[in-house]
Amino acid sequence: MGFGAEPPPARHVSGTDVGYRLVFGTYEDALRMVGAKGEARTAPNPVSGARIQLFAAMVHDGNRSYWDAEFARQRWGGLLAPPALLMGWLIPPPWEPAEQGSDRRPVASVALRVPLPGTTFINAANDVEFLQPIVEGDLLTVVEELVSVSPEKRTRLGVGHFVETLETYRRQDGAVVATCRNTLFRFTPGAPS
């Protein structure tokens, strides 16, 4: 596109586009969802050396596996993705040009679709296990499963439920590269405890 050319129409990704609204219901409704799996979500782009190095630069991490392509190729098969970027590879861009006929829309997490009381949530725990290295060029896909919903708990934040999910990350050849158990606490702030 040159100077004076019209930019393509935009597709903005926001909470209303994505459907990040919480679903409300009862504990019994939530229990019926245990075992449910979300649809597979594939990263919008392959793991890239530029993003690996940008992240490493932002956190001042000089690990050779992020910076030295030859070393990383011999050791891992390519520049190694920092563990902290695992979930980041699946985050859709906040803006992209509209594409005619495109139906690629971000999908809300299974945890946000569990019908429960509570108007907000916080992340309570996260346990990730890496089974294979994730390297430059890998294209990741994740499937999320609802593992459990706790009975009502009283905390200093208020009354709510713990929601545990299991995310399974695969690369383009189908190999499982990582699993992530995540626990959210769904509650209403300031609710009497």
Sequence and secondary structure as in RCSB ss.txt:
>XXXX:A:sequence
MGFGAEPPPARHVSGTDVGYRLVFGTYEDALRMVGAKGEARTAPNPVSGARIQLFAAMVHDGNRSYWDAEFARQR
WGGLLAPPALLMGWLIPPPWEPAEQGSDRRPVASVALRVPLPGTTFINAANDVEFLQPIVEGDLLTVVEELVSVS
PEKRTRLGVGHFVETLETYRRQDGAVVATCRNTLFRFTPGAPS
>XXXX:A:secstr
  TT     EEE  HHHHT       HHHHHTTTT B   EE SS   HHHHHHHHHHTT   HHHH HHHHHHH
HSSSB  GGGTGGGG   SEEE  TT        GGGGS  S SEEEEEEEEEEE S  BTT   EEEEEEEEE 
  EEETTEEEEEEEEEEEEE TTS EEEEEEEEEEEE TT   
